[in-house]
Structures are given as structure tokens and as C-alpha cells.
């Protein structure tokens, strides 16, 4: 594992025999998955982060420790790249302030390096009344703050395409993998205690994306970059599941029946009065009240069949099986 110094590395020579990908935000959940997938596919991977990595990286991955907003230093360290993956994850409660400068910085880096900019998109753009099946040409509706912010970001990419910056937005559902989301903080939080939290009606479909699969999609699209021009939008279908199906899989993984509990949204509203993160997340509750899934036909035409892990494989890391729970409980000593 190599380090790229923070000062401009004038002596550094890229390995021209390999494709180079710069992963911005490589310590985040999707960033880590992208680094692993591109490295496994044989790419020369440069992993950017603001602070030192505490977890090991795949062999051969180079670390670039620098703020992504310091575009001069980023570009000096990586003057050319075939692909730039935008995995930066600004504070969710401060998107209004942070998304514009982050987007501008990422576009500057893509413009300077000449690489294809790849961006994970989400379903926010379709607004609070999104239809059940989402295509690439489904109209955007800026009727929530987050929808407006994401639409503005994608419009910036489209405008930059007129100046020669190529980009592709790969839209996906809620991420499965890692921690710090509704999945681990609510849905599966009490599985070990025998219950599953249902975010909304349990018969509504919800779009999910297992991060290792989504990262594989990025690699496959990157390998087809010669067929992409301008600003493209693709949809990754991922995993579509109802709350009832999610519950059944969690029961199977746990190895025992689990009680269904409704999300206490009234309590969440009270806590949100004191939590900027929850205040920002609460307006997105509609995603648990409206069925939705992504149509991935156009993506499949480009890269072939999608990576398709099962829901059970995707959720396994969130559940400790009952047999393991029994083996890890402290033994009870009997009074003599």
C-alpha cells in the first residue's frame, strides 16, 4: 500500500499500463466498497480522504490524504485519471451549505484530470409523490429540500457536460452495508432482543442497493466509458423488497420468530427538535409510505446482467444468529 504525499509530487509517475481511478471520499461506506471493487478488478486505485485511514486498504491502493475541496493539491497529486468516483458524503444536515462547493470541487477535479466522473444518485429527485416505477426519464419534482438540492447538483453536472466534462449518475436505492442509517439504527436495532422495526406499511416495495454490488456496477460502467458522452443517467435496480419480505429474511437469519414493531415517528419528531440530523431526515419519511423501485433496463443494456446478491446475503452483517447469541451469553452459575 503506497502513500501519495500531500505536497505536489512532481516526481511521481503514474503506471500508464493500468487504468487509474481516483475515489473521492474513500473512507465512507460507498467509498470503501468502490476502492475494494476497483482494486479487485485490477485498476490503479487512489483513495482520497481528509484524514488518515484507520482500516487497511487492499494491496496496491495509494492513499491521498488531503481535503477534496483543496482541488489544487488533489490535481497536483493526480494530474490524470480515467475515472473519478464521487463518494464524498457531506453532513446530511448541512447539504444546503455543503453540496454546492463539494460539487464544484469535484467538477474541477474531473475537468483537470480529464476522467469520467461517476456519481451515485438517489431517488430524492423524484419528490414526495414519486411513482412506483422509476425510469431515467421520470420527471424530477423539487417539492422537498433534499430533492431540490440533489436536482441542483445533477443540473451542475449537465451544465459541465457542455464544457466537455463527461459524467454518469448511477441512481440506486437505500444503501445496505455499513452503519449509521435507518437500517442499523432502527430496523435491525432490536433484532437481538427479538423484534424488527417497520418503517411504514409492510406491503410497500422499497428500493435497496447492496454496496458491494453497486460498486461492481460502477466498475463495469467504467469499463464501458468509451460508450458514454455528456451527462448520462442510469438506474441500478438493486434489491426491491417489502417490509414483510425484509422481516421474513431477518427472521431466517436470526433463526427465530421476531416481533414486528412500528416505527415510533411521534417520538422521532420530538427528538428531531434537538437533532439537526433527524430534522433533515424526517421530511424523507415519505420514502417508507410510497412504493417505489428502479427500472434498470438501460444499465443492463450497457453492462449486461446486474450483480444480484440476495436480500439474505445483503442483510447478513446486521444479524447475529440465535445459535451464536446462545454461545456468547455468559454462563449462569448455580447456587450450591
C-alpha positions in Angstrom: 0.0 0.0 0.0 1.5 3.3 -1.1 1.2 6.8 0.1 0.9 9.9 -2.1 2.4 12.9 -0.3 0.4 16.0 0.4 2.8 18.2 -1.4 2.7 18.3 -5.2 4.5 15.1 -6.3 6.3 16.3 -9.3 8.5 13.2 -9.5 5.6 10.7 -9.3 4.9 8.8 -12.5 1.6 7.1 -12.9 1.5 3.5 -14.1 0.3 4.0 -17.6 -0.2 0.3 -18.1 -3.2 0.3 -15.8 -6.4 2.3 -15.7 -6.4 4.8 -12.9 -9.4 5.7 -10.7 -9.5 8.4 -8.1 -12.0 7.6 -5.3 -13.0 10.8 -3.5 -14.3 10.1 0.0 -12.7 6.7 0.2 -13.4 6.3 3.9 -17.2 6.5 3.5 -19.4 3.5 3.1 -19.7 3.6 -0.6 -16.1 4.9 -1.0 -14.7 1.8 0.8 -16.8 -0.5 -1.4 -15.6 1.3 -4.6 -12.0 1.1 -3.6 -12.3 -2.7 -3.0 -14.2 -3.3 -6.2 -11.8 -1.3 -8.5 -8.8 -2.8 -6.8 -10.1 -6.3 -7.2 -10.7 -5.5 -10.9 -7.0 -4.6 -11.4 -7.4 -0.8 -11.5 -4.7 1.5 -10.1 -6.7 3.0 -7.2 -6.0 6.3 -5.5 -8.1 6.6 -2.3 -8.6 10.2 -1.1 -9.6 11.1 2.4 -9.2 14.2 4.7 -7.6 12.2 7.5 -5.5 9.1 7.9 -7.1 5.7 7.2 -7.6 3.6 10.3 -8.6 0.4 8.4 -6.3 -1.5 6.0 -6.8 -0.9 2.3 -6.4 -3.5 -0.5 -2.9 -4.2 -1.6 -1.5 -1.6 -4.1 -4.1 1.1 -3.3 -2.5 4.5 -2.9 -3.7 6.9 -0.2 -4.1 10.6 -0.8 -4.6 12.4 2.5 -5.9 15.8 1.6 -9.2 17.7 1.7 -11.1 17.2 -1.5 -12.0 20.9 -1.5 -8.3 21.7 -1.9 -8.5 21.0 -5.6 -5.1 22.4 -6.4 -3.4 19.7 -4.2 -5.6 17.0 -5.4 -5.0 17.8 -9.1 -1.3 18.1 -8.5 -1.2 14.7 -6.9 -3.4 13.1 -9.6 -2.9 15.0 -12.8 -4.6 12.4 -14.9 -7.2 9.7 -14.2 -9.5 7.7 -16.4 -12.3 7.7 -13.8 -13.2 9.8 -10.7 -15.7 8.3 -8.3 -17.6 10.9 -6.3 -18.1 9.2 -3.0 -17.9 12.3 -0.8 -20.6 12.4 1.8 -21.3 15.9 3.2 -23.0 16.3 6.5 -26.7 15.3 5.8 -28.0 18.2 7.9 -25.9 20.8 6.0 -26.5 19.8 2.4 -27.7 23.3 1.5 -24.4 24.8 2.5 -22.1 21.9 1.6 -23.3 20.4 -1.6 -22.6 23.3 -3.9 -18.9 23.7 -3.0 -18.4 20.0 -3.0 -20.0 19.6 -6.4 -17.9 22.5 -7.8 -14.7 20.9 -6.4 -15.5 17.5 -7.9 -16.2 19.0 -11.3 -12.9 21.0 -11.2 -11.0 17.8 -10.5 -12.8 15.9 -13.3 -12.2 18.8 -15.7 -8.5 18.9 -14.9 -7.8 15.2 -14.9 -10.0 14.5 -18.0 -11.6 11.5 -16.4 -15.2 10.3 -16.4 -16.9 11.5 -13.3 -19.1 8.8 -11.7 -21.7 9.8 -9.1 -24.0 7.6 -7.0 -27.5 9.1 -7.3 -30.6 8.5 -5.2 -34.4 8.7 -5.6 -34.8 12.0 -3.8 -35.0 13.8 -7.2 -38.5 12.4 -7.9 -40.1 14.2 -5.0 -42.5 13.2 -2.3 -45.1 11.8 -4.7 -42.7 9.6 -6.6 -44.3 6.9 -8.9 -43.9 3.2 -8.1 -41.6 2.5 -11.0 -38.7 5.0 -11.7 -37.2 5.3 -15.1 -34.3 7.5 -16.2 -36.8 9.9 -17.9 -39.2 10.1 -14.9 -39.7 13.8 -14.2 -37.9 15.4 -11.2 -40.0 17.2 -8.7 -38.3 19.7 -6.3 -41.0 19.5 -3.6 -38.7 18.7 -0.7 -35.4 20.5 0.3 -33.3 17.3 -0.4 -35.0 16.9 -3.8 -34.1 20.4 -4.8 -30.5 20.1 -3.6 -29.9 16.8 -5.5 -31.6 18.2 -8.6 -29.4 21.3 -8.5 -26.3 19.0 -8.2 -27.3 17.0 -11.2 -28.0 20.1 -13.2 -24.5 21.3 -12.4 -23.1 18.1 -13.9 -25.3 18.5 -17.0 -24.1 22.1 -17.4 -20.5 21.0 -17.1 -21.0 18.4 -19.9 -21.5 21.3 -22.3 -17.9 22.3 -21.4 -16.6 18.8 -22.0 -16.8 17.2 -18.6 -18.2 13.7 -19.0 -20.2 12.2 -16.2 -22.6 9.4 -15.3 -25.0 9.3 -12.4 -25.9 5.8 -11.3 -29.1 6.1 -9.3 -29.8 3.5 -6.6 -32.0 2.8 -3.6 -31.1 3.0 0.1 -27.7 1.6 0.8 -27.3 -1.8 2.5 -23.8 -2.1 4.1 -22.0 -0.4 6.9 -23.6 1.5 9.7 -25.2 4.9 10.5 -28.5 4.5 8.6 -32.1 3.7 9.3 -31.3 0.0 8.7 -29.0 -0.4 11.6 -30.2 2.5 13.9 -33.9 1.5 13.6 -34.9 -1.5 11.5 -32.5 -4.1 12.9 -31.5 -2.3 16.1 -33.6 -4.7 18.3 -33.2 -7.9 16.4 -31.1 -9.4 19.2 -33.9 -8.6 21.6 -36.5 -10.3 19.3 -38.1 -7.5 17.2 -37.9 -5.7 13.9 -38.9 -2.1 13.4 -41.1 -1.5 10.4 -40.7 2.0 8.9 -44.0 2.1 7.2 -46.8 -0.3 5.9 -45.2 -3.7 5.4 -46.7 -4.3 2.0 -45.0 -1.4 0.2 -42.0 -2.0 -2.0 -38.7 -0.2 -1.2 -35.6 0.2 -3.3 -32.3 -1.0 -1.8 -28.7 -1.2 -3.1 -26.2 -3.6 -1.6 -22.9 -1.7 -1.6 -20.6 -4.4 -2.9 -23.0 -5.0 -5.8 -23.3 -1.3 -6.6 -19.5 -0.9 -6.5 -19.3 -3.7 -9.0 -21.8 -1.9 -11.2 -19.5 1.2 -11.1 -16.5 -0.9 -12.3 -18.5 -2.4 -15.1 -19.8 1.0 -16.3 -16.3 2.4 -16.0 -15.1 -0.4 -18.3 -17.7 0.8 -20.9 -16.8 4.5 -20.5 -15.9 4.8 -24.2 -19.7 4.5 -25.0 -20.6 7.4 -22.6 -20.7 11.0 -23.5 -22.1 14.2 -21.9 -24.0 13.7 -18.7 -25.7 10.2 -18.5 -28.2 8.9 -16.0 -28.6 5.2 -15.4 -30.7 3.3 -12.9 -29.5 0.3 -10.8 -32.5 -1.8 -9.9 -30.7 -3.4 -6.9 -33.0 -5.2 -4.5 -36.7 -4.4 -4.2 -38.4 -5.7 -1.1 -41.4 -5.0 1.1 -41.3 -4.6 4.8 -42.9 -8.1 5.1 -40.1 -9.6 3.0 -37.4 -7.8 4.9 -38.9 -9.1 8.2 -39.0 -12.7 6.9 -35.4 -12.6 5.8 -34.3 -11.2 9.2 -36.2 -13.9 10.9 -34.5 -16.6 8.8 -31.1 -15.0 9.5 -31.8 -14.8 13.3 -33.1 -18.3 13.4 -36.2 -17.4 15.4 -39.5 -15.5 15.2 -39.2 -11.8 15.5 -41.9 -9.4 16.7 -42.9 -6.5 14.3 -42.8 -3.1 15.8 -44.0 0.1 14.2 -41.5 3.0 13.9 -42.5 5.5 16.6 -42.5 8.5 14.4 -44.1 10.7 17.0 -41.0 10.2 19.2 -38.7 10.8 16.3 -40.4 14.2 15.7 -39.8 15.1 19.4 -36.1 14.1 19.2 -35.8 16.0 15.9 -36.4 19.2 17.8 -32.9 18.8 19.3 -31.2 16.8 16.5 -30.2 18.6 13.2 -29.7 15.2 11.6 -33.2 13.9 12.4 -34.7 17.3 11.4 -33.1 16.8 8.0 -34.1 13.2 7.7 -37.7 13.4 8.9 -39.1 15.0 5.7 -37.9 11.9 3.8 -40.3 9.7 5.8 -42.5 9.5 2.6 -40.0 7.0 1.2 -41.4 4.5 3.6 -45.0 5.4 2.8 -44.9 5.2 -1.0 -43.9 2.1 -3.0 -41.0 2.6 -5.4 -38.4 0.7 -7.4 -35.9 1.5 -10.1 -36.0 0.2 -13.7 -32.5 -0.9 -14.7 -33.1 -1.8 -18.3 -30.8 0.9 -19.8 -28.0 0.0 -17.4 -28.4 -3.7 -18.3 -28.1 -2.9 -22.0 -24.7 -1.2 -21.3 -23.1 -3.7 -18.9 -25.2 -6.9 -19.1 -26.9 -8.6 -16.2 -26.5 -6.7 -12.9 -24.7 -8.1 -9.9 -27.5 -9.6 -7.8 -26.8 -10.6 -4.2 -29.9 -11.9 -2.4 -31.6 -9.9 0.3 -30.4 -12.5 2.8 -26.7 -12.1 1.7 -27.1 -8.3 1.9 -28.6 -8.2 5.4 -26.4 -10.9 7.0 -24.0 -8.4 8.6 -26.8 -6.9 10.6 -28.0 -10.0 12.3 -26.3 -12.2 15.0 -27.9 -15.7 14.6 -29.7 -17.1 17.6 -27.2 -20.0 17.8 -24.4 -17.5 18.1 -26.3 -15.4 20.7 -26.7 -18.5 22.9 -23.0 -19.4 22.6 -21.9 -15.9 23.6 -24.2 -15.4 26.6 -22.3 -15.6 30.0 -22.9 -18.8 31.8 -25.2 -18.7 34.8 -23.6 -20.2 37.9 -25.9 -22.2 40.2 -26.1 -21.5 43.9 -24.8 -24.6 45.8 
